[in-house]
């Protein structure tokens, strides 16, 4: 944990007499502390930015997988609809031909006997 420069000032005790040279020194010290704060802030900002970039990449990958799964499921659904429709047509044909022998089934029955 990095020490906070503001805490150091509050713990340093009673303020010394402020002469013009002390004020210039305080301003210089304050300027250095501000630069350190800015550098820390920029480092933290860069770290957060990199982390957000990696999260964005991960979310893009998940979104792509989701899109691929959706496309596969739609293909499967369409295939199942086609199979169901063809089975219904076959059932309709076979129920309509129950009254007589099925011409396609006749050669198969002959082979079985």
N, C-alpha and C positions, 0 to 999 in steps of 0.2 A: 504494500500500500504506500503510495507516494504521499509525503507530507504536504499539507496545504499551506502555502506561504501566508495566507491570511491568518491561520492559527498561530504561526510563529510571531506575527505582529502583536496579536492580542495577548500572548503569553510573555512578551518581552519585558513587561513591567511598566513603570511610569514613563511617560514620554520625556525625552531629554529636551533641553532648551532648543528651540528652533532658530538657528542662525541662518543667514542666506546660504552658507555652504552646506548646512544640513538639509535644507530644502532641495537644493540641486542634487545632493546625493540621494535623497528620498525619491525624487523624480526619476533618477537614473535607475535605482533599484526597482521602482514601480514599473518602469519601462521594460526592464529585463524580465520581471515577473509576468507582465502582459505578453511578452514574446513567448515565454515558456508556456503560458496558458493557451496561446494561439497554436503553438506547435503541438501541445497535447490535444487540443481540440481538433486540429487537422489530422493528427494520427488517429484519434477516436473516430472522426468522420470517415476517414479512409477505411478503417476497420469495419465500421457499420456498412459502408457502401459495398465493400467486398462481400460481406455476409449477405446483404440483400441481393447482390448479383448471383451468389450461389443458390440462394433460395429461389430466385426467379428461374434459374436454369433447371432446378429440380422440379418446379411447378410446370415448366414447359414440357419436360419429359413425361410427367404424369398426365398432362393434358393430351399429349400425343398418344400415349398408351390408351387413354380413355377413348379418343377418337378412333383408334384402330379397333378396339373392342366393340365400339358401337357399329362400325362398318361390318365387322364379322357377324355380329348378332343380327343386323339387318339382312345380310346374305343368308344366314341360317333361317330366319323367319320367312324370307321369300321362298327358299328351297322347300321348307315344310309346307307352305301354302300350296306350292305346285304339286308336291307329293300327295297332299290331302285331296286336292282337286282331282288328280288322276285316279286316286283310289275311289273317290265318290263316283267318278264316271264308270270305272270298272264295276263297282257294285250296282250301279244303275243298269249297266248292260247285262250283268249276270242275273239280276232280279227280273229283268225283262225277258230273258231267255230261259228262265226256269221252266217254262211251259214246254220247251223242246230241248233237244240235246245241243250243247254248246259246240259249234263247229271247231273251235280251237281245242277243246278238251277231248274230242273224239279220238284224234290220233294218239294223244297221250294215254288215254284209257286202253287203247288197243295194245300199246306197248307194255303196259303194266300186266296184262293178263297173260 
